[in-house]
Amino acid sequence: MQKTAPLSPSSVVGVRSTGTLGALLRDWLPRQRWFAGKDRPLNDLRLLSMTELYPGCLHLLVQTGQSGVPSPGGTPPPGDCYQLLLGIQEHLSPRLGRALIGRVEEGPLAGLTVHDALQDPRSAHLLLERMRHPGPLGPLSFEADPSVHVPAGLAPRLLEAEQSNTSLVYGDAFILKVFRRIQPGVNPDLEVPVALAGQGCGRVPAPVAWYRTTHPQEATLGVLQPFLPDASDGWTLALDALARGEDFTQQAHALGGATAEVHLALAAAFPAGPLGDNARTAAGMTERLEAAAHHVPALRPYVPGLTTAFGALAACDPGPPAQRIHGDLHLGQVLHAGREWFVIDFEGEPSRPLAERRSAHSPVRDIAGMLRSFDYAARQRRPWRPEWARRCREAFCAGYAERAGWDPRKKHALLRAYETDRAVYEVLYEARHRPDWLPVPMAAIERLAVRGG
C-alpha cells in the first residue's frame, strides 16, 4: 500500500469530487443492509478516525451528513457514525468481487481498488490476530479475557444472514460481531454478557475478546464470543415445526423459563430502576404511535383504538420494577443447543439511542417482543395458524411465570400496551425495509385496536 502516505482526513474522505474515496463510499453505504439512514439523502461524509490495522487495511470511523424528516420517538442527529474496514489493493482478486467498493481516481489512494475487508478471508484472519494479541493501536484498543485461549489459524467465514451488523465465525469456535453503527459509550452487547457471566448465568455466551476506540469518543467496536456450532435459532425451529404441522408449546414453555432466568440474573447484576411511571411510559408510546402513523398511512385508521391501550396502561398498577432487559427479544435472538435455550444479541433495537438501550425498562417489554415473534412465525405459511401462535404465547408466559414468580398474563393492561408499542415499531420497520412483510404487523394492529389483545 505504498501510495497511502501521507493520508489526511480531508484528502482521503471527501465527496466533492466524483473520483475520491468519499464519493465511492457515499454510493456504497446506502446499499448496505446495516445502513440505518436509507430514508434520508446522504449528503456528505466526514472522517472521524483512521487507523492502519495492517498493510492493506484501513479502519475508519465516518460521520454521515444527512437531512430529512425525524424518526419516530424524537429528533435524530443529522447523520450517524459508521465503522468501516477497507481493504486497499492495486488489483482486486475476482473471488472478492462482491466486496468491491470501487477504484479511486483522485487523492492519495488514486489508482487503488477499495473493498469491504470483512468479506476478505485474509483480512478477517488478521483481524482475529489483532484480538489474540491485546494492546493499543492508535485510538483503538484490543482487549481480552486472559482466562480464555483463542487458537491461531481458525478459518473465518462471513455470516450471510440479514442483520444490522457484520458477524464472522472462526473455526466454528468463536463469533465476532463487528458493530457498524457506532454510538458513544459501552455497547450493551459487551456490557450485559460480561455482567451476566459474573452472575454465573449460563444462558448467555460470555465475551472472550473485544475492541473499542477512544477517539473521537469512547465506544465499543466489536465483541468476540463462543460460537455454538450445533445450535439452531428459535425462528428456524419454529418455522420447521409449523412446516411439519408440529406443536411448539414444549419449546415455548422452556424458552419462557430461560427468559425469566436471564431477567433474574439481570436484576441481580444491575441496579434496580425506579418504579414504573405508567403515565410517562404511555405518553411515550402515544408519541411513537402518532409519529409512525405520520409515516405509514395504513396505520392511521387504527390510532384511536390503539390509543386506548396506552390509556389503560396509564391507569393500571406499575407492575414489576424496571430493570435491565434484553431490549429486542424475539425468536431470532435465542439459540437452542442440546436441551437448553441461550439468549444472544443484547444490543437492543439499533434505532434507539444507546443511553436508552442501557437504561432500565419493564421486563414486560421483552415478553411482548417474544409474543409478537410467535405471531410472525405463524404468519409465514398459508393458511395462517393463529391457534398455533396462541398456544405458544400461553406456554411461553406459563414457563416465564413458573421461574419468575409472577405471571405476565395477569398484567393484561401492561402486556397489551407493550405488545401494541412493539407492533407499531414493526409496522414502521417493515414499511421502511420490507414492505412485503407489512401485512404481518398490520394484522396484529387490527387485533389490538379492535379486540384489545
C-alpha positions in Angstrom: 0.0 0.0 0.0 2.9 2.3 -0.9 0.6 5.0 -2.2 -1.3 5.6 1.0 1.1 8.0 2.8 0.5 10.7 3.8 -3.2 10.3 4.4 -5.2 13.3 5.7 -8.9 13.3 6.6 -9.7 15.9 4.0 -7.9 14.1 1.2 -9.0 10.5 2.0 -12.7 11.1 2.6 -14.2 13.8 0.6 -17.3 13.8 -1.6 -16.9 16.9 -3.6 -15.0 15.1 -6.4 -16.5 12.1 -8.1 -13.3 10.1 -8.1 -12.5 10.3 -4.4 -12.9 7.5 -1.8 -15.6 9.6 -0.1 -17.7 9.6 -3.3 -17.4 5.9 -3.7 -18.5 5.4 0.0 -21.4 7.7 -0.5 -22.7 5.5 -3.2 -21.8 2.2 -1.4 -23.0 2.9 2.1 -26.8 3.3 1.4 -26.8 -0.1 -0.3 -25.6 -1.9 2.8 -28.1 -3.8 4.9 -26.8 -2.3 8.1 -27.0 1.4 6.9 -29.7 3.0 9.0 -30.3 6.2 7.1 -31.9 4.8 3.9 -34.9 7.1 4.3 -32.8 10.2 4.2 -30.4 11.5 1.5 -26.7 11.0 2.2 -25.2 14.5 1.5 -21.8 14.3 2.9 -19.1 12.2 4.8 -16.7 13.3 7.4 -13.7 11.2 8.6 -13.6 11.0 12.4 -10.8 8.4 12.8 -8.5 6.4 10.6 -6.0 3.7 11.6 -4.0 1.3 9.6 -4.8 -2.1 11.1 -2.1 -3.8 9.0 -0.7 -3.1 5.5 -3.5 -3.1 3.0 -6.3 -2.5 5.5 -7.7 0.8 7.0 -10.0 1.1 9.9 -12.3 4.1 9.5 -15.0 5.8 11.5 -17.0 8.1 9.3 -19.8 10.5 10.1 -22.6 10.7 7.6 -24.3 14.0 6.8 -28.0 13.5 6.2 -31.1 15.6 6.1 -34.8 14.8 6.1 -37.7 14.1 8.4 -37.1 13.0 12.0 -37.6 9.4 13.1 -40.4 8.5 15.5 -39.6 9.0 19.1 -37.5 12.1 18.8 -35.3 14.2 16.6 -32.3 12.2 15.3 -28.9 13.7 14.7 -28.3 14.8 11.1 -26.3 11.6 10.5 -24.7 8.6 12.1 -21.2 7.3 12.8 -20.2 4.1 11.0 -17.3 1.7 11.4 -15.6 0.6 8.1 -12.8 -1.8 7.5 -11.4 -1.1 4.0 -9.1 -3.3 2.0 -6.8 -1.3 -0.3 -5.1 -3.1 -3.2 -3.8 -2.4 -6.7 -5.9 -5.2 -8.2 -8.8 -7.0 -6.5 -9.0 -10.8 -6.7 -12.0 -12.0 -8.7 -13.1 -14.0 -5.7 -13.7 -10.7 -3.8 -15.9 -9.3 -6.5 -18.9 -9.0 -4.1 -16.7 -6.9 -1.7 -15.8 -4.3 -4.3 -16.5 -0.7 -3.4 -14.7 0.9 -6.3 -11.5 2.2 -7.8 -10.2 5.6 -6.5 -9.3 8.1 -9.2 -8.2 11.1 -7.2 -6.2 11.8 -4.0 -3.5 9.7 -2.2 -5.3 6.4 -3.0 -5.6 7.2 -6.7 -5.2 4.1 -8.8 -6.0 1.7 -6.0 -9.1 -0.5 -5.6 -11.1 -0.4 -2.3 -13.2 -3.2 -0.9 -15.0 -4.3 2.2 -12.2 -6.0 4.2 -14.6 -8.0 6.3 -15.5 -10.0 3.2 -11.8 -10.9 2.6 -10.7 -14.1 4.5 -7.2 -12.8 4.8 -8.3 -9.6 6.4 -10.7 -11.5 8.7 -7.8 -13.7 9.8 -5.6 -10.7 10.5 -8.4 -9.0 12.5 -8.6 -12.1 14.7 -4.8 -11.9 15.2 -5.2 -8.4 16.5 -7.7 -9.6 19.1 -5.5 -12.6 20.1 -2.7 -10.1 21.0 -4.4 -7.4 23.1 -3.0 -3.9 23.1 -3.4 -0.4 21.8 -3.2 0.6 18.2 -3.6 4.3 17.8 -7.0 5.2 19.1 -8.0 1.5 19.0 -7.7 -0.8 22.0 -7.8 -4.6 21.7 -8.7 -6.4 25.0 -9.4 -10.0 26.0 -10.3 -12.3 28.9 -6.9 -13.8 29.8 -8.5 -17.0 31.1 -9.7 -17.9 27.6 -7.4 -19.2 24.9 -8.2 -18.4 21.3 -6.2 -20.6 19.0 -4.4 -19.3 15.9 -5.3 -20.3 12.4 -9.1 -20.5 12.8 -10.7 -20.3 9.4 -13.1 -17.3 9.1 -16.4 -17.3 7.3 -18.8 -14.4 6.9 -22.4 -14.9 8.1 -24.8 -14.0 5.3 -27.9 -13.5 7.5 -29.6 -10.1 7.3 -28.6 -8.1 10.4 -27.7 -4.6 11.4 -24.0 -5.5 12.0 -21.4 -7.8 10.4 -20.6 -11.2 12.0 -17.6 -13.5 11.3 -17.4 -17.1 12.6 -13.9 -18.5 13.2 -13.5 -22.3 13.0 -17.0 -22.9 14.4 -15.5 -22.0 17.8 -15.9 -18.2 18.1 -18.1 -15.5 16.5 -17.0 -11.9 16.1 -19.7 -9.2 15.9 -18.4 -6.1 14.3 -20.7 -3.2 15.1 -21.4 -1.0 12.1 -23.4 1.9 13.5 -21.4 3.3 16.4 -22.6 5.4 19.3 -20.5 6.7 22.2 -20.4 4.5 25.3 -20.2 0.8 26.2 -22.3 -1.3 23.9 -24.9 -3.4 25.8 -23.8 -6.5 23.8 -20.5 -6.3 25.7 -21.6 -4.9 29.0 -24.6 -7.2 29.6 -22.9 -10.6 28.8 -19.9 -9.7 30.9 -22.2 -8.8 33.8 -24.3 -12.0 33.4 -21.1 -14.1 33.3 -20.3 -12.5 36.7 -23.6 -13.8 38.0 -22.9 -17.3 36.8 -25.7 -17.1 34.2 -25.0 -19.8 31.6 -27.8 -18.7 29.3 -25.6 -16.1 27.6 -22.2 -16.8 25.9 -19.6 -14.7 27.7 -17.3 -12.4 25.7 -13.7 -13.6 25.3 -12.2 -10.5 23.5 -13.4 -7.1 22.3 -12.0 -3.9 20.8 -13.0 -0.3 21.2 -12.0 3.2 20.3 -11.2 6.3 22.4 -11.5 8.8 19.6 -13.5 10.8 18.9 -15.3 9.4 21.9 -15.0 6.0 23.7 -17.2 3.4 22.0 -17.4 -0.4 21.6 -16.5 -1.6 18.1 -16.6 -5.4 18.2 -17.1 -8.4 20.5 -15.8 -12.0 20.2 -17.8 -14.7 21.9 -18.0 -18.5 21.9 -20.0 -19.9 18.9 -22.5 -22.7 19.3 -22.0 -24.7 16.1 -24.8 -27.2 16.7 -27.3 -24.6 17.8 -30.5 -23.6 15.9 -32.1 -20.3 16.3 -35.7 -20.2 17.6 -37.0 -18.7 14.4 -35.8 -21.6 12.3 -37.1 -24.1 14.8 -40.5 -22.5 15.0 -40.8 -22.4 11.2 -39.7 -26.1 10.9 -42.4 -27.1 13.5 -45.0 -25.2 11.5 -43.9 -26.8 8.2 -44.3 -30.2 9.8 -47.5 -29.4 11.5 -46.0 -30.0 14.9 -46.7 -28.4 18.2 -44.1 -26.0 19.7 -45.6 -25.4 23.1 -43.0 -27.5 25.0 -40.2 -25.5 23.4 -42.0 -22.2 24.1 -42.6 -23.1 27.7 -38.8 -23.9 28.2 -38.0 -20.6 26.4 -40.2 -18.7 28.8 -38.3 -20.2 31.8 -35.0 -19.4 30.2 -36.1 -15.8 29.6 -37.1 -15.5 33.2 -33.7 -16.8 34.4 -32.0 -14.1 32.3 -34.2 -11.4 33.7 -33.5 -12.6 37.2 -29.7 -12.5 36.6 -30.0 -9.1 35.0 -31.9 -7.8 38.0 -29.1 -9.1 40.3 -26.3 -7.7 38.0 -27.5 -4.2 37.6 -29.1 -1.6 39.9 -32.9 -1.7 40.0 -34.7 1.0 38.2 -37.4 3.2 39.7 -41.0 2.0 40.0 -42.7 2.3 36.6 -44.2 5.6 35.7 -47.0 4.3 33.6 -48.3 7.7 32.7 -44.9 8.7 31.3 -44.5 5.4 29.5 -47.9 5.6 28.0 -47.2 9.2 26.8 -44.0 8.0 25.0 -45.9 5.1 23.4 -48.6 7.5 22.2 -45.9 9.8 20.7 -44.3 6.9 18.9 -47.7 5.8 17.5 -48.5 9.3 16.2 -45.1 9.6 14.6 -45.4 6.2 13.0 -48.9 6.9 11.7 -47.5 10.1 10.0 -45.1 7.9 8.1 -47.4 4.9 7.4 -50.9 5.9 6.3 -52.2 2.4 6.7 -51.8 2.8 10.5 -53.9 5.9 10.8 -57.4 4.3 11.0 -56.3 2.3 14.0 -54.8 5.1 16.0 -57.9 5.7 18.2 -58.3 2.0 19.1 -54.6 1.6 19.8 -54.5 4.7 22.0 -56.9 3.1 24.4 -54.3 0.5 25.2 -51.9 3.3 26.3 -54.7 4.9 28.2 -55.3 1.7 30.1 -51.6 1.4 30.9 -51.6 4.9 32.4 -54.4 3.8 34.8 -53.1 0.4 35.9 -50.7 -0.6 38.6 -47.0 -0.1 38.0 -46.3 -3.8 37.5 -42.8 -5.3 38.0 -39.9 -2.9 38.8 -37.9 -1.5 35.9 -34.6 -3.3 35.3 -32.0 -4.0 32.6 -33.6 -6.2 29.9 -32.7 -7.6 26.5 -34.5 -4.8 24.6 -35.1 -6.6 21.3 -36.1 -10.1 22.2 -37.6 -12.4 19.5 -37.1 -15.9 18.2 -34.1 -14.8 16.1 -32.3 -13.8 19.3 -32.4 -17.2 21.0 -30.5 -20.4 20.2 -31.3 -23.9 21.1 -28.4 -26.3 21.7 -28.7 -29.7 23.2 -31.7 -29.3 25.5 -31.1 -25.7 26.5 -32.0 -22.2 25.3 -29.4 -19.5 25.1 -30.1 -15.7 24.6 -27.9 -13.6 22.3 -27.6 -10.1 20.8 -28.1 -7.8 23.8 -27.5 -4.7 21.6 -31.2 -3.8 21.8 -33.1 -2.0 19.0 -30.3 -0.3 17.0 -32.5 2.6 16.1 -32.8 3.6 19.8 -30.2 5.9 21.4 -27.6 4.0 23.3 -28.4 5.6 26.6 -32.0 4.4 26.3 -30.9 0.9 25.5 -28.7 0.8 28.6 -31.4 2.1 30.9 -33.9 0.2 33.0 -37.2 -0.9 31.4 -40.1 -3.1 32.3 -39.4 -6.8 31.7 -42.8 -6.9 30.1 -41.2 -5.3 27.1 -39.1 -8.4 26.4 -42.1 -10.6 26.9 -44.2 -8.7 24.4 -41.4 -8.9 21.9 -41.3 -12.7 22.1 -45.1 -12.9 21.9 -45.0 -10.9 18.7 -42.4 -13.2 17.3 -44.6 -16.2 17.7 -47.2 -14.3 15.7 -44.7 -13.5 13.0 -43.8 -17.2 12.7 -47.4 -18.3 12.5 -47.9 -16.0 9.5 -45.1 -17.3 7.4 -47.2 -20.1 5.9 -50.7 -20.2 4.4 -53.1 -20.9 5.9 -52.1 -18.8 8.9 -52.0 -20.7 12.1 -53.4 -18.3 14.8 -54.1 -21.1 17.2 -50.5 -22.3 17.0 -49.4 -18.8 17.9 -51.9 -18.6 20.7 -50.7 -21.9 22.3 -47.1 -20.8 22.0 -47.8 -17.5 23.6 -49.7 -19.1 26.5 -46.9 -21.7 27.0 -44.2 -19.1 27.0 -46.0 -17.0 29.6 -46.6 -20.1 31.7 -42.9 -21.0 31.6 -41.9 -17.5 32.5 -44.3 -17.4 35.4 -43.0 -20.6 36.9 -39.5 -19.3 37.0 -40.1 -15.6 37.7 -42.7 -15.9 40.3 -45.2 -13.6 38.6 -47.5 -14.2 35.6 -47.4 -11.8 32.7 -50.9 -12.9 31.7 -52.2 -11.3 34.9 -50.8 -8.0 33.9 -53.1 -7.6 30.9 -53.0 -3.8 30.5 -49.2 -3.8 30.7 -48.9 -6.7 28.3 -51.3 -5.2 25.8 -49.7 -1.8 25.9 -46.2 -3.2 25.3 -47.3 -5.5 22.6 -49.1 -2.6 20.9 -45.9 -0.5 21.1 -43.9 -3.4 19.6 -46.4 -3.8 16.8 -46.2 -0.1 16.0 -42.4 -0.4 15.8 -42.7 -3.4 13.5 -45.1 -1.5 11.2 -42.7 1.3 10.8 -39.7 -1.1 10.3 -41.5 -3.2 7.7 -42.8 -0.1 5.8 -39.2 1.2 5.5 -37.2 -2.0 4.9 -39.5 -4.9 3.9 -42.8 -3.7 2.6 -43.9 -7.2 1.6 -43.9 -8.1 5.3 -46.1 -5.1 6.3 -49.4 -7.3 6.5 -47.9 -9.3 9.4 -47.7 -6.5 12.0 -50.8 -4.8 10.5 -52.8 -8.0 11.4 -51.7 -7.5 15.0 -52.5 -3.8 14.8 -56.1 -4.7 13.8 -56.4 -7.3 16.6 -55.0 -5.0 19.2 -57.1 -2.0 18.1 -60.4 -3.7 17.6 -60.4 -6.6 20.1 -58.0 -5.3 22.6 -55.5 -8.1 22.5 
